[in-house]
């Protein structure tokens, strides 16, 4: 039963939770929260089951669900996962559960908040498991829309500006990506126009892919469209402001999974369908990612708002993901996907912790804080561990994934790799400075009434830390899983590269 319907359940559970909450009275906040946390916990358990039971020896897309939708246009409801998708589904379920637990503090219009949160999660799950490009794009848009409302109503400083900028950037990127997808659809890649990703991949792998000239035109459309949400410099400016304005759970979903949709779409759709186009254009990405890493780190170094520090830090870390993608090696791509996972968990932890004491202090400015470790030691220790993970301390998943990206990228892009290593030094500088300014030194007497996380309130932070440490100490289970999805992609790209050199 579960084997045949598990992917459908990933979509159904948050969707049904949102529908059930819609019919609940707004005053039943406790029941609404319990339902959302239960739905998140169930998806987390299913994600673990999915990753454990995925047949790595067979690889490829598994647990497929296929149902006709609009046969005349080649549209079908088709789901399936490979190793890359499994890792992203696990990431989403972890952040979903932690976000639902953290959101227990939401009081204003809690019913509407949880409806939007569950709809957002359903959209994200849909992107990661869709094998039909029509539904891939549908879920991609579905995941973005709730973020506008979550920030617009429950956000804090400059929320109107942040929501408008986020919406305009992501809508523009989505339109560009849609143009690229339609060009692929009408390109004659398959005998009959279809949105079936598997059929398109089969055509490419059988040697019937698009011409090099056409790929070179279409690939930058998909790259720019999807890289906007990644976010790739100079299309990144919507992201830090969105992080800063969003409520805790929305920041966690935004940084933890929403930003990963762009990189995932490039890996899932653009690179395998247009391998010669990827080989042509990705060297440009290898240059732009250095601006992500260095510029994002330097801007983070000059921030005083803790959310902006983590926001620009996220842009910097996405530069490492893009570098791993651009290097086109098995190790670098494994590292890029693994870093997407590790960074998603780490940023979810960061924004959840900042949200915890912001609800009491109503400030995130480093100059207003200081000495908080004395008053909230549990949160302080968790924040220090998050900072250590972010700066790449061994023992955390971030270290293993960043090391893979650096090692895998060295041979092809040594200059960019050196800059990436320098970016780690910048990251250590602003993260250690943030920890010292907020949690060390003398405490302002006005913070003497702060209360620390106790009992069940510690659950989301312990969950996220456990995941970071487990995959930092034992990275091979998830790396082996990811590798099953990366290996065929690398073969396709290397064949395309050899073909271009032959010309």
N, C-alpha and C positions, 0 to 999 in steps of 0.2 A: 504493500500500500504506500509506504513512505517513499520507496525507491521510484515509483512511477509518478508521484505527485509532489515531491519535495520542492521542486522549483516553483510550481504553481502556488504552493503554500507560502513561499517567501513573498509573493505578491499579495496573496489573499489575506494573510494574517494582519499586516498593518492596515490594509484597505478595509477589512471588516472591522478592525478596531476603530478606525476613523468613522465608519458608518454607524457603529454601535454608540459611540460617544455623541454623534450628531443627534441621536434620539434620546439621549439622557438629559435630565434637567441640569441646568448650569450649576445649581447649588450642590450637586452630588460630586464635589471635587475629589473627595477621597476615593470614591468608586472609580471615577475617571482616571485618576492617577494609577490606581491598582490595575485597572484593565490595560493601560498603556505599558506599565512595567511588566505585566504578565506576558503581553504580546511580544515585547522585546526579549524577555527571557526565553520564550519558546523559540524565537528565530535564532537566538544565540546557541541554544542546544542543537537546533537543526544544522546550523553552520558547522559546528564541531563534527556532527555526524557526517555531513557532506564531505568535509576535508579528510576525515579518517577513512571513509568508505570509497572515495574516488580511486578508481583503478589506475594507478600510475603506470603499470606495465602496458596497458592498452592505450593510455593517453587519449588525445582527441576530445571531442565534445561528448559528454555523457549525460545521463538522466534527462534525455531530450523529451520535450512535449511538443507535438505538432497538431495544429488544428487549422483548417481552411478558414480564411477570413474574407478576402476579396480575390478569388482565383483569377478573375479576368485581368487584374492588375499585378498578379504575382505577389500578393500580400497574404501572409499567413501568420498566425500566432505561433511562433516557434521559439522555444527556450532550450538552453543547453549550457553546460559549463565545461571549461577546461581548467588546467591548473591555475592559470592567471585569474580566471573568474572566481574560483574557489577561494583564493586568498582575499580577493576584494569583497566577496560576500561575507567572509569571516570578519574582515575589518568593519564593514557596515553594521553587522550584528553587535559587535563589541561597542562601537560608538553609540548605536541606537539604545542599547541597554543602559550604558553609563549616562547618556543624555536624558533618558526617561527618569532615571533615579535622581539626577541633579535637579530636574524640573519640578520636583516636589515643592520647591520654594515659590513657584509661580502661583500667584493669587488672582491677579487681574485677568478676567476672561480666560480662566484655565481651560474651559471646555474648547474654545476656539483654538487655543494654543496647541493642545494635544491633537486636535483634528489635523491641523496643518503639519505638525511634526510627523504624524503617522503617514500622511499623504506624501510628504517629502521622502520618507524612508522607502515607501513603496516605489516611488519613481527611481530612486537610486538602485534598489534591488533589480528593477526592471532593466536598467541600462546594463548591469553586469551579467544578466542571464539571457538577454535577447539575442536571437540568431536571425532575426528579420530586421532589416534596416529601417523599415517603416516604424515598427514598434520600438526599436532602439532609439530613434529620434523622438518618438512620442514620449517615452519614459524620460529621456534626456530633458525635454522641456518641462515635463511634469515635476521633475526634481528641482527645477530652478524657480518656478512660480511661487511656491509657498515661502521661499526665503524672503521674497519681497515683502510679504505680509508680516512674517515673523520679525523682521528688522523694523519695518515701518510702524508697527504698533507697540511691540514689546522692547524695542531698542532703546539706546540711551543717547549719548551725545551725537549731534548731527545726523540723526537717523533718517531724516527726510532726504538730505543730500546723499547719504550713503546708499539708500535704497534706490534712488533714481539713477545714480552712477552705476551701481551693480546691474540694474535692469537694462540700461541702455547698452552697456558693454556686452553683457551676456546675450542679449537679444541680437545685437549686431553680429556677434560671433556665430550665433546659431543660424542666422540667415545665410551667412557665408558658407557655413558647413552644409546647410541644406542645398545650396546651389551645387556644391561639389558632389553630394550624394545623388542628386537628380542627374547630373552629368554621367555619373557611373551607371545609374539605372538605364539611361537611354543610350549608353555607349555601345551596345551590342556585345557586351562581355559574355552573355549567355545567349542561347538560341532564341529564347523568348524573354522579354523584359521581366525581371523578378527582383524582389528585395531580399531574397533568400541569401544570407551571407555564406552559408555552406556551399551553395551552388556556385556562387561567384568565386570562392576560394578554390573550388575544384577546377574551375575553368582556368584560373591563373596557374595552378600547380600542374595542369596538363599541358601547359605551353600555349594556351590560347588567351593570354592576357591582352590588355590594351597596348597600343603602340607606345613607344617611348615618348614620342612627341605629345600624345594626348595625356599620358601620365604626368608629364612635366607641367602641364597646364592645370590638371585637376588636383594634384597632390597639395600645392600651396593653398588651395581653397580649403581643403580639409584641415591642413596644418594650422592655418590662421584661425579658422573657425573654432577648432577644438582647443588650440593653445591659448585662446582668450581666457578660458575657464581654468587652465592649468595652474597658474597663469604664467605666460612667457613674456619677458621684457620685450618691447615697451607696452604690452597690453595688460600689465599687472596692476595698474593704479587703482582699479576698482576694489581690489581685494583687501588691503589693510584697513581701509575705511569701513568696509563691510564687517570685518572681524571686530573692529573697535565698537561699532554701534550695536551689534547683535546681542541678544540675551545669551546666557551661557550655553544652553542646549543648541541654539542656532549657530553660535560660534563653533561649537564642537562639530556639528554636522557640516558646517561650511568648510572649516579647515581640515576636518578629519576625512570626509568622503567627497564632498561636492567638488573640491579642487582636484580630486583624483579622476573625475570623469573625463577631463580633457586628455590627460596622459593615457588613460585606459583606451579612449576612443582612437587615439593615434596608433596605439599598439594593436588594437583589435580590428580596426577598419582600414585606416589610411595606409599603414605599412604593408600588410599582407596583400591588399588588393592592388596596390600601386608600388611594387617593390623598386622598379627602376626610378620612379619619381621620388621615392624615399631616398635612394642612394644619391640622387642628384641634389636634393634640397637639404638633407640632414646636416651636411657640413656647415650650412648657414646657422642651423639650430645650435651646433657646437660652439659657434661664436656668440650668439645671443645669450646662451645659458650662462656665459661668464658674467654678463651684466646682471643677470638674476643673482648669481652667487656673490659677486663683489659689491655691486651697487646696493642690493637688498641688505647685505650685511652692514655696509657703512651707514645706510639710512637707519637701520635698527640701532646702531651704536649711538645715534644722536637723538633717539626718542626718549621721552620721559614718561609717557603713558605706557603702562605695562602691556596693554592689549596691542598697541602699535608696535612695541618691541617684538612680540610674538608674531604679529601680522607680517611685518617685513622679514622677520626670520623665516616665516613660511615661504615667502617668495624666494628667498635665498635657497632654502632647501629644495624647492622645486627645480632650481637650476641643476642640482645634482641628478635629479630624476631625468631631466632633459639631456644632460650629458651622457648618462648611461644609455638612453635611447639612441642618441646620435652615434655612439661608438660602434654599434651594430655587432657586438660580440656576445657570446653566450653569457659570460660572466657579468658584463656591464648591464645587459638587459635583465638578467636575474636580479642583480643588485638594484636596478631602477624600480622594478615591481616590488621587491622586498622593502625598499625605502618608502615607496608609496604607503605600504602597510604600516611600517614602523613610524613614519612621520604622522600618519593619521591618528594613531593611538597616542603618540606623544603630544600633539597639539590639542587633542581632546582633553587630555589630562591638564595641560597648561591653562586652557580657557575655563575648565571647570573649577580649578583652584582659584584663579583670579576672580571668577564669579562668586565664589564662596565668601571671600572677605570683602568684595566690593558691595555686597548686599548689606554689610554692616558698616563699612567705612564711607561708602558713597564716593570713593576716590580711588583712582588707579595710578595717580601721579607719584613717581618715585620720591619727589621732594616732600610729599605729605606723609610718607610712610616711614618705616625704620623700626628696628627692634621687635618686629612682630613675632619672631621666633619664641620670645619669652611668653607671649600671650596665647599663641596658637601653634604650639610645637608640632602637632601632627601634620597640619596643613603646611607648615614651614619645611618639615622634613620631606614631605611629598613634593613640594615645589623644588627643593634642592635636587632631589633625585630626577625630576623632570628635566631640570637644567643640565644635569650631568648626561642624561640620555641625549638631549638635543645637541650638546657640544661634542658628542661622539665618544663618551667614556666606554671602554671595554666592559662587557657584561650587560649592555643594553642592546636591543635590536637595531638601533640607529647606527651603532658602531659597525656591526657586521655588514649591514646593507651599504653604508657609505664606503667601507673598505672594498667591497665588491665592485662598486662603481669606479672607484679610483684605480684599482688594479686592472679592471677590464677596459678602462679608457686610456691607459697610459701609452700603449703601443701606437694607437691611432692618433691620439690628440695629447701629446706630452705637455704642450704649453698650457692648454686648457686644464689639464690635470694638476699642474703646478699651481695655477690660479685657484683651483678648487681646494687644494690643500691649504693655501693661504686663507681662503674663505673660512676654513675651520678655525683658524687662529682668531679671525675677526669674531666668529660666533662665540668662541670661548670668552672673548673680552666682554661683549655686551651681556652675555648671560650671567657671568660671574659678577659683573657690576650691578645687574638687576637684583640678584640674590642678596648682595651686600647692602644695597640701598633699601630694600624692602624688609629684610628679615634680620639683619645684623645691626650693631650699634645701639645707640640709646633709643628707647621707645618713647614716643610722645605720650604724655599722661592721658590724653583723651582716648587712647586705644585700650585703656585698662579694662573696659567692660566688654571687649571682644570675647566671643566664645569659640572654642575649638570644635572641630568635627568629632562627634562621639557616636558610638553605637552604629546603627544602620546607616547613618549619614556618611560613614567612612567607606561604604561598599563601592561606590563608583570609582573612587580614587585607588582603592586596593585592587579592583578588577583591572584597571588600565595599567597600573604598575606591574601587576603579575604577568600580564601579557608581554609587556616590554622586557621584563627580566627573563621570562621563560624562553622567548625567541632570541634573546641576547646570549643566553647560556647554551641553548640548544637550537641553533638556527636551521639545522639540516632538515627537519620535517617540512618547514614551509618552503625552504629553498628547493628541495627535491620536488615538491608539489608544483611550484612555479616553473621549474625547469622543464616539466613535461609540456607546458604551453609555449614556452619560449623557444625550445629546440627547433620545431618545424618552421617558426618564423625566421630564425637565424639562417636556416638552410635556404629558404626562399630568397632572403636578402643577399646572401653570399652568392647564390646563383645569378641573381640580377646584376650584382656588382661584377662578377666574372664576365657576364654577357656584355656589359657596357665597356669593359676593358678590351674585349675582343673586337668591338666595333672601332 
